[in-house]
Amino acid sequence: MSKMNVVLVDDDEVINLVHREVIKRIVPDSNIEVFRSGPQLIQYLQNGNQGPIDFLFLDIRMPEMDGLS
């Protein structure tokens, strides 16, 4: 099985840390990218340097740009 590519987007550092640890326990060899805002995620996606994303965890309510915008 190939590595799972997971993206976390949340403005809360503690939530990102907890989610990262939970994912690492479930899928130890996963590749996890963490972003603290929607614009950071968009820039990452526009660069096109990432492989396919298997899971995207997105906070619905964030300042600047949220999961509903």
Protein Blocks (a to p, Z undefined) as FASTA:
>chain_A
ZZdddddddfbfklmmmmmmmmmmmmmmbccdddfbfklmmmmmmnopaccdfbdcddfb
dghiackZZ
